[in-house]
Structure formats: structure tokens, C-alpha cells
């Protein structure tokens, strides 16, 4: 078990490591949300700048395209001649597909695609849900996560 000081030092180390990346992500986030300041020195102060937010449109459109294709889950039987094994493999793929439908994975995949396009990463935690008796996906925002620095990004 790690002490509080060790956990705090690991947190500070990861904040320092991901600081420049998170700064760039915050810039993208402010442009996406339409809160970025656009410097226009030659305009009068009374005129409001009219700048279209093409980043938000592009990210949303591309994430919709990416998430429109649902992955196919396939399990193969050890022996194609054994009918029981083929049925078991078919049932396993239907069970996983059913879990995904109950978890509304299609909507979560669109959010993950949006994070991937805008921020270059899409962290997710898959946990067992004891109430429903199945695994469930929890999509995390990239600005709120600090992955291990020794993993290969992408």
C-alpha cells in the first residue's frame, strides 16, 4: 500500500509530465466551446467578431463518421465440425453484442471518437457492474486523466 505522500508525488509528477499536452488540449476545448478569444486589432470595439467555429463542426462530423460503424464481435469454435462449440461461439458473440447494446456503447463510441479527433486520446475504464451483472464502459475526459507516462501514446 502506498502512502499519501507517494501518491501525491506521483500525481504531481504526472501533472508536470502532461502539463504542456493538457495546455494544448485546453486551447482546443476553448475553440470547440466557442470561448476562445480572437484578437482582431483593426476592428472597432463596438463590433462583435463573426468567426465561424469550423473546428466544432469538423470534429462532430468526423466523430459521427467514425462511430457510425459498429465493431463486429466474432468468436471462433475450436472445431468447426463440432456443432456444440459453434453454437457456444455464436452465443458468446451475441452476449457481448447484447452487453454493448444495453450499455449504449454506440453513444459512448461517438464521444470517444470526438475525444480522439480533438485531443488525440480517448481514455475509457471498463468495469464490472454488479447491479446488471455485465461489464460497462466509463468514458473519461482526456483533460481529467493522467495515464501512466511509460505507455506509448496512441
PyMOL commands that set and color helices and strands:
alter all, ss='L'
color gray80, all
select helices_A, chain A and resi 4-33+54-67+83-102+105-119+142-144
alter helices_A, ss='H'
color red, helices_A
select strands_A, chain A and resi 124-129+134-139
alter strands_A, ss='S'
color yellow, strands_A
deselect
rebuild
show_as cartoon
